[in-house]
Amino acid sequence: MAKKAKAKSSRGKAKAKKPAKKAKAKTVAKKVAKKPAAKKAAKPAKKKSARKPNAAFMRPMQPSEQLAAVVGSSPLPRSAVVSKMWDYIRKNRLQDPQNKRNILADDTLQKVFGKREVSMFEMNKHLSKHMS
């Protein structure tokens, strides 16, 4: 029985040696793959200039009579008109509670939009018709 125990232990050792050799081969392959590539000459960093606003969007435009009822009659840039529209929509709670992207127009806004319900993405299209 002692011979069988020795035979089993030698078999176990032989199996343990084979994976160890494979593991060494893998680590050598990994070390070869990790060598850094030749470095290229560094390019000088470009300075980013400050972004300039588009003058067309900042130009004051005269709102129509229908739009003036909401945003006022003085000329305003497009961004200010959209901002005042959102202030009016929030103040009067005109956003659809189930789908916040939709605006439920009251009588004043219906004159501007031409329909009862408008998505926020359509709003700018309708506003551009009322600014000159």
N, C-alpha and C positions, 0 to 999 in steps of 0.2 A: 504494500500500500504506500510505502514511503516513496517508491519509484514513481507511482502515479501522481503523487502530490508534486514531486519535482518536475515531472513532465508537464503538468498543467501550469506550474509557475513559469517554466521556461517558455511555454507557448504564449502565455500572457505577456511576458517580457518582449518576445519577438514582435507581437502585435503592437505593443506600445512604442517600439523603436521606429516602425515604419511611419506612423503619423508624425513623429517628431522630425524625421528627415524631410517630409513634405512641408511641414510648417517652416523649417529653415529655408527651404527653396522659395516659399511664398514671400518670406520677409526679405530675401535678397531681391526678388523681383520688384517688390514694393519700393525698396530703397533706390533701385535703378530708375523707377518711374518718377520718383520725387525730385530728381535733379532739376534745378531751375533752368529755364531757357535763357539764352543770351539776352542781356538787357539792351533795350533800344535807347537812343538818345532822348532825353526828356524834352518835350516841347514847352515853350514858355506859355504860361496861362494867359488866356485872353480875358480882358476886363469886360464885364457885362455892363452895358449902359442901362440907365433907368428907363423903364417902359413909359413911353409917351402916350397919352390918351389920343384917340382919334378925334380930330377937330370937328368932323361931321356930327358926331354924337353929342358934342358939347355945345354946338351952336343952338342958341335959343330959337324956339319955333313958336309960332302963334297958334294956340288951340282954337278949335271951332267953338261955336256957341254951346253945342251940346256937351263938349268936353270941358269947356270953361265952367259949367255948372258944378263940376266935380273938383277940378284942379285950380281954378282961378283964371282970370282973363289975361294976366300978364304973360309975355313970352317966357318959356322955360325950356331947358334942354330935355332931351328924351328921358334921360335917367331920372330927372326930377319929376317928370310927368308920371313915370311908372311908379316911383316911390310914393307920390301923392295918391295914386290910384290904390295902391296896396293899403295905405293909411285909411282911405275911405272904406275899402272892402272890410278891413278888420274892425273899424269903428262901428259899422252897421251890421257886422256878422253875416256877411254875404257869401262866405265859403260854405260849400256843401259839407255837412258834418260827416257823412259817410265817405266821401271822396274829396279830400281837401284840394285836389288839383282843379276842381270845378268851381266856378264862380256863378252864384245864382243872382242874376241882375235884378235890381229894383227898377222902378220906373225911370229914374235918372240914368242909370247905366244901360238900360235897354235902348235908349236913344243913341247911345254911343256904340254899343255892340250890335244892335239890330236883331238880337234874339234873347231869349230868356236865360239860357245857360251857355257859358263859354268856358273852355279850359284855359288855364293860366298860360298855356303856350300859344293859344290863339289871340290872347289879349293884345299883344304887341302889334299883331297884324291889323286888328281893328283900330288901335290907337293911331297908327300911322296914317290912316285915312282921314283922321280929324286934326292933323297937325300940318301947318304949311309955313 
